[in-house]
Amino acid sequence: MFEAGKHWAAARGSIILAAFMAAAIGAASPAHAFQEPLQRRVEAALAAAPAGTRFGLVVTTEDGRELVAVNPDGRFIPASNTKMLTTAAAFANLAGLDQPDAAGGASVRLEGGRGRNPDVILTGHGDARLSSAADCAVDCLAALADAVAARTHRVRNVVGDDSLFPDQRWSPGMSWNNIQSRYGTGISALTLDDNELTIRVIPGAAGQRPTLDMLPYYEVLNLATTVAQGPAELQFQRMPNSRVLRLTGTIVAGAEPEILHLGIDDPALFAAWRLRALLEARGVRVTGGTEVRHRPFERTDDPAHRSAPLMPRPAEPEPLARLTPPPLAEDLVHTNKVSQNLHAELLVRRLGLAAQSGSIEDGIAAIAAMMARAGVPRTAWDLSDGSGMSTYNRVSPRAVAALLRWAATQNWGAAWRATFPIAGVDGTLARRFRGTPLEGHLFAKTGTLNASNALSGYMIARSGRTLIFSFYANDVPADAGATEVMDRTLALIAAEN
């Protein structure tokens, strides 16, 4: 549900795909031994895609023998296939993934208080799962509010501190129009509720404005209208770093409420704002404001340290209370299964902490070191983020196939593969390949961005052997989507191997 962008074209027609598979299996029999080679038939299948679509495909055996190669060294926008590189680097570099995430949990402390009320400092450490939901049971902001309320009933400012990472809320190449949505929400070491705000839009009587059910974080200009009958479509617009939201469009009278998901531009401020409300609900009087502490970021040409704070980050004082989230391995599964952009971006910054900066650049440097160990040429890929939302990202099919092959030989390779969606079963592949021999036998990361589709991973062929593949479609016209052609092509290859 978090695949980048809204133009998500899931493969349609399971019956058509199943029939294609049956035909492909028949074509692989001895009676059809004189038909064209598989490479040519794959190229013919790709020719059925919308005109102008540019494909890249590599399929190999587990030992690296290439079975099919279409523009294998071309450079393609990988969309959310980027998360494969980020999560692989997490498995390769971060220790204790199967243990509770003691390093990542948010903390709270009291600061000052000599002759005045203390400030409450809420500090983030890169955890993606902190929650303020009323039914929260694990990793809850309420637990930190309880700790403050047990110590004092009067405080001055409530401060959100996300200075563990430099202030890089959006990566280079992020489309500005995605910033207002959940797909492009701000990235911060202090993350709460996935850094998104939901609005429940409830239709009124025909001709009337709908009612909005939401936390009062944004100022909403409600210009939407309830209509007696369709079309029904709501839109929201908000300028970056603005808290004024414009709601337009229509909703049908008597229909179920619509749920909109809005991005948060300053997550540390939002988290402090929510903590303040929880403190006040517990009888704590807040006499000051809601503030933030960011760490400025500057670029440097020094390759040994690509990013640096403008001033050293002081040691963090002892907290009043600190949360311990569940194991990070669980979040790696979530990140790849549903293609969660924010969580992937937090991972790349946590990788960057190995170089003390917590920056995007140093996180990508960790990915680069892993790719070098995998034997992938540096010219075969470029990344500007960890999620795939950046339009600057490029990979080649041969490079990603090489990573997949290398990862399979690592002691964490099976755990990494288990984070991938399974065809026809779960995640972003739940509706694809259903009713075909590849249902339950293809394990791959999807990717969708404007004019781009991607699918890379492992599949079990007709023979029972595992094949490695990396498949990209770029320059797909309009909203046509290339997933159906890609799925049929993979079905053909699996059936003939």
PATI-559975 format. One record per residue (C-alpha): chain; residue in one letter; x negated, y negated, z negated; residue number from 1. Coordinates in nm, 3 decimals, m for minus. Example, Ala and Ser with C-alpha at 12.3 -4.5 7.8 and 13.67 -1.06 7.14 Angstrom:
2
A  a  m1.230  0.450  m0.780  1
A  s  m1.367  0.106  m0.714  2
END
This chain:
497
A  m  0.000  0.000  0.000  1
A  f  m0.301  m0.226  m0.029  2
A  e  m0.437  m0.164  0.320  3
A  a  m0.568  m0.496  0.454  4
A  g  m0.309  m0.707  0.633  5
A  k  0.057  m0.636  0.706  6
A  h  0.027  m0.494  1.058  7
A  w  m0.003  m0.140  0.927  8
A  a  0.094  0.090  1.216  9
A  a  0.141  0.436  1.068  10
A  a  0.135  0.725  1.314  11
A  r  0.485  0.807  1.430  12
A  g  0.641  1.116  1.573  13
A  s  0.518  1.420  1.379  14
A  i  0.709  1.643  1.619  15
A  i  0.522  1.493  1.916  16
A  l  0.191  1.537  1.738  17
A  a  0.275  1.897  1.644  18
A  a  0.366  1.973  2.004  19
A  f  0.040  1.817  2.119  20
A  m  m0.147  2.035  1.872  21
A  a  0.027  2.346  2.001  22
A  a  m0.062  2.252  2.357  23
A  a  m0.421  2.186  2.254  24
A  i  m0.448  2.524  2.084  25
A  g  m0.313  2.688  2.394  26
A  a  m0.562  2.498  2.605  27
A  a  m0.844  2.639  2.395  28
A  s  m0.757  2.998  2.484  29
A  p  m0.963  3.203  2.735  30
A  a  m0.692  3.161  2.999  31
A  h  m0.783  2.793  3.014  32
A  a  m1.159  2.839  3.012  33
A  f  m1.213  2.640  3.332  34
A  q  m1.050  2.313  3.231  35
A  e  m1.250  1.993  3.188  36
A  p  m1.494  1.965  2.898  37
A  l  m1.361  1.837  2.566  38
A  q  m1.550  1.509  2.598  39
A  r  m1.365  1.420  2.919  40
A  r  m1.027  1.516  2.777  41
A  v  m1.092  1.302  2.471  42
A  e  m1.177  1.009  2.696  43
A  a  m0.856  1.070  2.891  44
A  a  m0.653  1.076  2.568  45
A  l  m0.802  0.744  2.459  46
A  a  m0.715  0.594  2.796  47
A  a  m0.348  0.620  2.690  48
A  a  m0.402  0.349  2.428  49
A  p  m0.284  m0.009  2.484  50
A  a  m0.491  m0.176  2.754  51
A  g  m0.797  m0.356  2.624  52
A  t  m0.843  m0.137  2.316  53
A  r  m1.210  m0.061  2.249  54
A  f  m1.282  0.278  2.090  55
A  g  m1.580  0.426  1.912  56
A  l  m1.585  0.790  1.804  57
A  v  m1.835  1.044  1.679  58
A  v  m1.749  1.400  1.576  59
A  t  m2.020  1.629  1.444  60
A  t  m2.065  1.962  1.277  61
A  e  m2.184  1.968  0.915  62
A  d  m2.542  2.014  1.035  63
A  g  m2.521  1.702  1.255  64
A  r  m2.464  1.851  1.601  65
A  e  m2.249  1.607  1.798  66
A  l  m1.939  1.750  1.960  67
A  v  m1.786  1.426  2.090  68
A  a  m1.939  1.079  2.124  69
A  v  m1.755  0.777  2.264  70
A  n  m1.952  0.451  2.236  71
A  p  m2.122  0.598  1.926  72
A  d  m2.363  0.310  1.867  73
A  g  m2.118  0.031  1.937  74
A  r  m2.054  m0.208  1.649  75
A  f  m1.695  m0.218  1.525  76
A  i  m1.495  m0.401  1.260  77
A  p  m1.444  m0.120  1.006  78
A  a  m1.160  m0.279  0.807  79
A  s  m1.105  m0.070  0.492  80
A  n  m1.354  0.194  0.602  81
A  t  m1.588  m0.051  0.428  82
A  k  m1.463  0.093  0.098  83
A  m  m1.633  0.421  0.188  84
A  l  m1.974  0.254  0.171  85
A  t  m1.888  0.069  m0.150  86
A  t  m1.756  0.373  m0.334  87
A  a  m2.039  0.595  m0.208  88
A  a  m2.288  0.343  m0.347  89
A  a  m2.099  0.345  m0.679  90
A  f  m2.134  0.723  m0.700  91
A  a  m2.500  0.700  m0.601  92
A  n  m2.597  0.419  m0.839  93
A  l  m2.364  0.389  m1.138  94
A  a  m2.417  0.628  m1.429  95
A  g  m2.148  0.776  m1.650  96
A  l  m1.861  0.739  m1.406  97
A  d  m1.674  1.021  m1.579  98
A  q  m1.705  0.854  m1.921  99
A  p  m1.487  0.574  m2.065  100
A  d  m1.592  0.244  m1.909  101
A  a  m1.742  0.083  m2.218  102
A  a  m1.944  m0.163  m2.010  103
A  g  m1.648  m0.298  m1.817  104
A  g  m1.389  m0.377  m2.080  105
A  a  m1.270  m0.730  m2.162  106
A  s  m1.347  m0.878  m2.502  107
A  v  m1.229  m1.163  m2.721  108
A  r  m1.409  m1.372  m2.978  109
A  l  m1.365  m1.689  m3.181  110
A  e  m1.610  m1.972  m3.115  111
A  g  m1.674  m2.279  m3.327  112
A  g  m1.443  m2.348  m3.616  113
A  r  m1.672  m2.565  m3.830  114
A  g  m1.442  m2.844  m3.933  115
A  r  m1.200  m2.766  m3.651  116
A  n  m0.991  m2.484  m3.516  117
A  p  m1.192  m2.222  m3.326  118
A  d  m1.167  m2.164  m2.953  119
A  v  m1.056  m1.822  m2.831  120
A  i  m1.296  m1.688  m2.567  121
A  l  m1.159  m1.412  m2.345  122
A  t  m1.451  m1.258  m2.156  123
A  g  m1.434  m1.027  m1.855  124
A  h  m1.693  m0.762  m1.770  125
A  g  m1.572  m0.640  m1.431  126
A  d  m1.288  m0.406  m1.532  127
A  a  m1.014  m0.394  m1.268  128
A  r  m0.737  m0.249  m1.485  129
A  l  m0.669  m0.492  m1.770  130
A  s  m0.291  m0.530  m1.805  131
A  s  m0.044  m0.769  m1.965  132
A  a  0.259  m0.556  m1.874  133
A  a  0.519  m0.516  m2.146  134
A  d  0.490  m0.137  m2.124  135
A  c  0.108  m0.132  m2.120  136
A  a  m0.036  0.164  m2.311  137
A  v  m0.406  0.157  m2.216  138
A  d  m0.646  m0.133  m2.149  139
A  c  m0.397  m0.391  m2.274  140
A  l  m0.444  m0.765  m2.316  141
A  a  m0.196  m0.744  m2.604  142
A  a  m0.453  m0.554  m2.811  143
A  l  m0.692  m0.849  m2.784  144
A  a  m0.413  m1.089  m2.878  145
A  d  m0.340  m0.873  m3.183  146
A  a  m0.705  m0.895  m3.291  147
A  v  m0.698  m1.276  m3.278  148
A  a  m0.363  m1.298  m3.457  149
A  a  m0.495  m1.075  m3.736  150
A  r  m0.784  m1.319  m3.795  151
A  t  m0.626  m1.663  m3.758  152
A  h  m0.296  m1.840  m3.695  153
A  r  m0.437  m2.161  m3.553  154
A  v  m0.679  m2.204  m3.262  155
A  r  m0.782  m2.485  m3.031  156
A  n  m0.855  m2.388  m2.669  157
A  v  m0.799  m2.055  m2.499  158
A  v  m1.089  m2.001  m2.258  159
A  g  m1.121  m1.745  m1.979  160
A  d  m1.487  m1.657  m1.923  161
A  d  m1.575  m1.473  m1.600  162
A  s  m1.941  m1.580  m1.588  163
A  l  m2.074  m1.223  m1.574  164
A  f  m2.041  m1.257  m1.196  165
A  p  m2.125  m1.576  m1.006  166
A  d  m1.824  m1.769  m0.883  167
A  q  m1.768  m1.599  m0.546  168
A  r  m1.394  m1.556  m0.545  169
A  w  m1.379  m1.481  m0.173  170
A  s  m1.631  m1.317  0.052  171
A  p  m1.770  m1.469  0.373  172
A  g  m1.535  m1.385  0.658  173
A  m  m1.217  m1.366  0.450  174
A  s  m0.925  m1.506  0.652  175
A  w  m0.784  m1.807  0.469  176
A  n  m0.423  m1.698  0.534  177
A  n  m0.482  m1.378  0.333  178
A  i  m0.593  m1.572  0.025  179
A  q  m0.235  m1.647  m0.078  180
A  s  m0.141  m1.278  m0.074  181
A  r  m0.231  m0.978  m0.288  182
A  y  m0.463  m0.859  m0.010  183
A  g  m0.693  m1.157  m0.057  184
A  t  m0.649  m1.247  m0.422  185
A  g  m0.944  m1.407  m0.601  186
A  i  m1.225  m1.187  m0.733  187
A  s  m1.340  m1.237  m1.091  188
A  a  m1.517  m1.052  m1.371  189
A  l  m1.204  m1.134  m1.571  190
A  t  m0.927  m0.954  m1.385  191
A  l  m0.570  m0.915  m1.514  192
A  d  m0.270  m0.744  m1.354  193
A  d  m0.465  m0.695  m1.029  194
A  n  m0.491  m1.075  m1.009  195
A  e  m0.147  m1.096  m0.859  196
A  l  0.187  m1.238  m0.961  197
A  t  0.520  m1.087  m0.858  198
A  i  0.836  m1.278  m0.776  199
A  r  1.172  m1.101  m0.780  200
A  v  1.397  m1.282  m0.532  201
A  i  1.765  m1.221  m0.613  202
A  p  2.021  m1.312  m0.345  203
A  g  2.301  m1.550  m0.437  204
A  a  2.625  m1.620  m0.257  205
A  a  2.606  m1.683  0.117  206
A  g  2.477  m2.033  0.180  207
A  q  2.317  m2.062  m0.165  208
A  r  1.954  m2.049  m0.276  209
A  p  1.839  m1.715  m0.413  210
A  t  1.741  m1.690  m0.780  211
A  l  1.376  m1.632  m0.868  212
A  d  1.261  m1.411  m1.154  213
A  m  0.890  m1.472  m1.226  214
A  l  0.636  m1.590  m1.478  215
A  p  0.616  m1.972  m1.463  216
A  y  0.257  m1.987  m1.338  217
A  y  0.337  m2.135  m0.997  218
A  e  0.553  m2.437  m0.923  219
A  v  0.797  m2.306  m0.662  220
A  l  0.965  m2.511  m0.394  221
A  n  1.257  m2.280  m0.320  222
A  l  1.382  m2.346  0.034  223
A  a  1.506  m1.992  0.098  224
A  t  1.871  m1.928  0.185  225
A  t  2.113  m1.645  0.116  226
A  v  2.294  m1.538  0.435  227
A  a  2.604  m1.325  0.486  228
A  q  2.422  m1.090  0.720  229
A  g  2.078  m1.046  0.883  230
A  p  1.819  m1.123  0.986  231
A  a  1.659  m1.119  0.642  232
A  e  1.299  m1.224  0.599  233
A  l  1.127  m1.422  0.326  234
A  q  0.796  m1.603  0.362  235
A  f  0.578  m1.785  0.112  236
A  q  0.302  m2.034  0.174  237
A  r  0.046  m2.177  m0.067  238
A  m  m0.271  m2.369  0.004  239
A  p  m0.593  m2.228  m0.145  240
A  n  m0.649  m2.335  m0.508  241
A  s  m0.300  m2.485  m0.525  242
A  r  m0.033  m2.377  m0.775  243
A  v  0.250  m2.512  m0.560  244
A  l  0.430  m2.236  m0.372  245
A  r  0.676  m2.290  m0.087  246
A  l  0.937  m2.016  m0.039  247
A  t  1.132  m2.008  0.287  248
A  g  1.336  m1.766  0.494  249
A  t  1.653  m1.569  0.432  250
A  i  1.786  m1.290  0.212  251
A  v  2.121  m1.113  0.258  252
A  a  2.400  m1.158  0.002  253
A  g  2.458  m0.840  m0.196  254
A  a  2.123  m0.689  m0.096  255
A  e  1.871  m0.550  m0.341  256
A  p  1.625  m0.808  m0.475  257
A  e  1.305  m0.856  m0.275  258
A  i  0.970  m0.831  m0.454  259
A  l  0.693  m1.063  m0.334  260
A  h  0.330  m1.024  m0.443  261
A  l  0.126  m1.343  m0.468  262
A  g  m0.250  m1.378  m0.501  263
A  i  m0.417  m1.561  m0.790  264
A  d  m0.694  m1.802  m0.693  265
A  d  m0.849  m1.847  m1.038  266
A  p  m0.809  m1.514  m1.218  267
A  a  m0.995  m1.630  m1.531  268
A  l  m0.753  m1.919  m1.572  269
A  f  m0.454  m1.690  m1.518  270
A  a  m0.584  m1.442  m1.777  271
A  a  m0.637  m1.720  m2.031  272
A  w  m0.289  m1.854  m1.956  273
A  r  m0.137  m1.510  m2.022  274
A  l  m0.340  m1.464  m2.342  275
A  r  m0.220  m1.801  m2.467  276
A  a  0.142  m1.692  m2.422  277
A  l  0.075  m1.366  m2.607  278
A  l  m0.093  m1.552  m2.893  279
A  e  0.195  m1.796  m2.927  280
A  a  0.440  m1.504  m2.928  281
A  r  0.246  m1.370  m3.229  282
A  g  0.274  m1.694  m3.421  283
A  v  m0.069  m1.832  m3.336  284
A  r  m0.057  m2.206  m3.281  285
A  v  m0.269  m2.325  m2.987  286
A  t  m0.352  m2.693  m3.032  287
A  g  m0.577  m2.736  m2.726  288
A  g  m0.576  m2.644  m2.359  289
A  t  m0.627  m2.347  m2.131  290
A  e  m0.977  m2.354  m1.984  291
A  v  m1.227  m2.149  m1.782  292
A  r  m1.600  m2.083  m1.776  293
A  h  m1.741  m1.999  m1.435  294
A  r  m2.103  m1.936  m1.338  295
A  p  m2.209  m2.152  m1.041  296
A  f  m2.358  m1.969  m0.746  297
A  e  m2.635  m2.077  m0.512  298
A  r  m2.799  m1.899  m0.221  299
A  t  m3.172  m1.844  m0.193  300
A  d  m3.400  m1.724  0.085  301
A  d  m3.595  m1.506  m0.157  302
A  p  m3.522  m1.149  m0.038  303
A  a  m3.617  m1.009  m0.377  304
A  h  m3.337  m1.202  m0.541  305
A  r  m3.074  m1.315  m0.297  306
A  s  m2.856  m1.496  m0.542  307
A  a  m2.914  m1.665  m0.874  308
A  p  m2.721  m1.867  m1.131  309
A  l  m2.808  m2.234  m1.154  310
A  m  m2.905  m2.166  m1.516  311
A  p  m2.976  m1.845  m1.710  312
A  r  m2.674  m1.675  m1.858  313
A  p  m2.712  m1.667  m2.237  314
A  a  m2.672  m1.347  m2.436  315
A  e  m2.309  m1.280  m2.520  316
A  p  m2.216  m1.319  m2.889  317
A  e  m2.064  m1.032  m3.084  318
A  p  m1.693  m1.003  m2.998  319
A  l  m1.402  m0.989  m3.237  320
A  a  m1.263  m0.702  m3.030  321
A  r  m1.347  m0.528  m2.705  322
A  l  m1.149  m0.287  m2.491  323
A  t  m1.280  0.039  m2.346  324
A  p  m1.100  0.119  m2.019  325
A  p  m1.062  0.473  m1.879  326
A  p  m1.349  0.624  m1.676  327
A  l  m1.449  0.429  m1.368  328
A  a  m1.426  0.751  m1.165  329
A  e  m1.047  0.730  m1.196  330
A  d  m1.053  0.384  m1.044  331
A  l  m1.272  0.503  m0.755  332
A  v  m0.997  0.751  m0.667  333
A  h  m0.735  0.477  m0.684  334
A  t  m0.949  0.239  m0.478  335
A  n  m0.985  0.478  m0.183  336
A  k  m0.647  0.651  m0.202  337
A  v  m0.439  0.332  m0.179  338
A  s  m0.713  0.112  m0.029  339
A  q  m0.719  m0.140  m0.316  340
A  n  m0.914  m0.446  m0.199  341
A  l  m0.967  m0.617  m0.534  342
A  h  m1.101  m0.305  m0.702  343
A  a  m1.350  m0.247  m0.420  344
A  e  m1.471  m0.607  m0.446  345
A  l  m1.526  m0.567  m0.819  346
A  l  m1.726  m0.251  m0.752  347
A  v  m1.964  m0.425  m0.513  348
A  r  m2.025  m0.696  m0.774  349
A  r  m2.088  m0.437  m1.043  350
A  l  m2.344  m0.283  m0.810  351
A  g  m2.502  m0.627  m0.793  352
A  l  m2.549  m0.631  m1.171  353
A  a  m2.845  m0.394  m1.126  354
A  a  m3.030  m0.701  m0.993  355
A  q  m2.889  m0.906  m1.285  356
A  s  m2.686  m1.135  m1.059  357
A  g  m2.356  m0.955  m1.005  358
A  s  m2.334  m1.119  m0.663  359
A  i  m2.190  m0.987  m0.338  360
A  e  m2.533  m1.010  m0.178  361
A  d  m2.705  m0.799  m0.442  362
A  g  m2.423  m0.547  m0.432  363
A  i  m2.469  m0.514  m0.057  364
A  a  m2.843  m0.476  m0.116  365
A  a  m2.761  m0.167  m0.324  366
A  i  m2.549  m0.035  m0.036  367
A  a  m2.839  m0.105  0.202  368
A  a  m3.076  0.100  m0.014  369
A  m  m2.830  0.389  m0.008  370
A  m  m2.785  0.368  0.369  371
A  a  m3.162  0.378  0.411  372
A  r  m3.178  0.694  0.200  373
A  a  m2.909  0.840  0.425  374
A  g  m3.130  0.771  0.728  375
A  v  m2.900  0.509  0.879  376
A  p  m3.078  0.235  1.081  377
A  r  m3.027  m0.113  0.936  378
A  t  m2.919  m0.237  1.280  379
A  a  m2.621  0.002  1.274  380
A  w  m2.418  m0.187  1.014  381
A  d  m2.361  m0.525  0.848  382
A  l  m2.137  m0.605  0.554  383
A  s  m2.019  m0.929  0.396  384
A  d  m1.785  m0.776  0.139  385
A  g  m1.698  m0.451  m0.036  386
A  s  m1.337  m0.405  0.072  387
A  g  m1.322  m0.461  0.448  388
A  m  m1.122  m0.782  0.446  389
A  s  m1.416  m0.972  0.597  390
A  t  m1.406  m1.007  0.974  391
A  y  m1.787  m1.029  0.967  392
A  n  m1.830  m0.658  0.882  393
A  r  m1.964  m0.424  1.151  394
A  v  m2.051  m0.053  1.158  395
A  s  m2.120  0.204  1.427  396
A  p  m1.942  0.541  1.436  397
A  r  m2.277  0.722  1.441  398
A  a  m2.392  0.535  1.129  399
A  v  m2.082  0.624  0.929  400
A  a  m2.092  0.986  1.046  401
A  a  m2.453  1.000  0.925  402
A  l  m2.348  0.864  0.584  403
A  l  m2.069  1.122  0.561  404
A  r  m2.311  1.403  0.648  405
A  w  m2.574  1.284  0.398  406
A  a  m2.319  1.230  0.120  407
A  a  m2.196  1.587  0.158  408
A  t  m2.543  1.704  0.049  409
A  q  m2.551  1.492  m0.268  410
A  n  m2.445  1.617  m0.610  411
A  w  m2.168  1.356  m0.611  412
A  g  m2.054  1.426  m0.254  413
A  a  m1.758  1.648  m0.345  414
A  a  m1.631  1.394  m0.600  415
A  w  m1.658  1.115  m0.341  416
A  r  m1.471  1.320  m0.081  417
A  a  m1.198  1.385  m0.339  418
A  t  m1.127  1.010  m0.350  419
A  f  m1.019  1.010  0.017  420
A  p  m0.653  1.021  0.118  421
A  i  m0.534  1.365  0.234  422
A  a  m0.343  1.392  0.563  423
A  g  0.031  1.427  0.509  424
A  v  m0.015  1.445  0.132  425
A  d  m0.115  1.124  m0.043  426
A  g  m0.251  0.772  m0.028  427
A  t  m0.260  0.584  0.300  428
A  l  m0.241  0.913  0.494  429
A  a  0.074  1.039  0.323  430
A  r  0.287  0.984  0.636  431
A  r  0.034  1.082  0.898  432
A  f  m0.027  1.430  1.043  433
A  r  0.283  1.571  0.875  434
A  g  0.403  1.894  1.029  435
A  t  0.072  1.953  1.209  436
A  p  m0.218  2.190  1.142  437
A  l  m0.415  1.893  1.008  438
A  e  m0.168  1.833  0.727  439
A  g  m0.365  1.898  0.410  440
A  h  m0.678  1.964  0.617  441
A  l  m0.803  1.613  0.693  442
A  f  m0.966  1.399  0.423  443
A  a  m1.044  1.049  0.540  444
A  k  m1.049  0.678  0.466  445
A  t  m0.812  0.465  0.668  446
A  g  m0.863  0.107  0.775  447
A  t  m0.635  m0.159  0.921  448
A  l  m0.708  m0.524  0.989  449
A  n  m0.584  m0.755  1.261  450
A  a  m0.639  m0.576  1.596  451
A  s  m0.840  m0.301  1.426  452
A  n  m0.774  0.056  1.314  453
A  a  m1.019  0.299  1.153  454
A  l  m1.029  0.655  1.024  455
A  s  m1.343  0.836  0.905  456
A  g  m1.400  1.145  0.698  457
A  y  m1.384  1.523  0.714  458
A  m  m1.138  1.764  0.879  459
A  i  m1.103  2.140  0.886  460
A  a  m1.087  2.259  1.245  461
A  r  m0.890  2.553  1.387  462
A  s  m1.193  2.780  1.333  463
A  g  m1.199  2.693  0.963  464
A  r  m1.524  2.501  0.981  465
A  t  m1.554  2.144  0.858  466
A  l  m1.610  1.865  1.108  467
A  i  m1.731  1.514  1.029  468
A  f  m1.582  1.222  1.222  469
A  s  m1.584  0.845  1.239  470
A  f  m1.325  0.678  1.462  471
A  y  m1.265  0.307  1.535  472
A  a  m1.028  0.108  1.751  473
A  n  m1.094  m0.265  1.791  474
A  d  m0.932  m0.533  2.006  475
A  v  m0.596  m0.358  1.986  476
A  p  m0.346  m0.588  2.162  477
A  a  m0.085  m0.767  1.952  478
A  d  0.074  m0.537  1.693  479
A  a  0.058  m0.225  1.908  480
A  g  m0.164  m0.020  1.679  481
A  a  m0.388  0.266  1.790  482
A  t  m0.327  0.517  1.510  483
A  e  m0.098  0.744  1.712  484
A  v  m0.353  0.784  1.990  485
A  m  m0.630  0.836  1.734  486
A  d  m0.432  1.105  1.551  487
A  r  m0.352  1.292  1.872  488
A  t  m0.719  1.279  1.970  489
A  l  m0.834  1.421  1.638  490
A  a  m0.569  1.692  1.667  491
A  l  m0.707  1.789  2.008  492
A  i  m1.063  1.808  1.876  493
A  a  m0.963  2.012  1.570  494
A  a  m0.764  2.255  1.783  495
A  e  m1.057  2.323  2.015  496
A  n  m1.313  2.381  1.743  497
END
